[in-house]
């Protein structure tokens, strides 16, 4: 009977660890937002997609040139109230990065 109690204890402990892991994962999950394509820049063999989302969220995605056009909408990490930006400045910075 002692063996059965030990198994029950281990099973209960395993379930508890899984529940805690799931709760921590939900709490620390990144918030995502829908970003819209603001611009796409072609530099050498790279296509850089510049996205803008809610509350000043900005996101750049680097993809191979032959992957096709950038998507119009993209789920990007929600980073509200980022430093204000000018799209032209971002594009110049990206181009400068590849020269």
ZICOR-V169319 format. One record per helix or strand of 2 or more residues. SS is the DSSP state (A for helix, B for strand). FROM is the first residue (numbers start at 1). TO is the last residue. Records with the same first field share a line. If there is no record, write none. Layout:
SS = FROM-TO + FROM-TO
This chain:
A = 2-27 + 54-56 + 65-67 + 87-98
B = 32-43 + 46-52 + 58-64 + 73-77
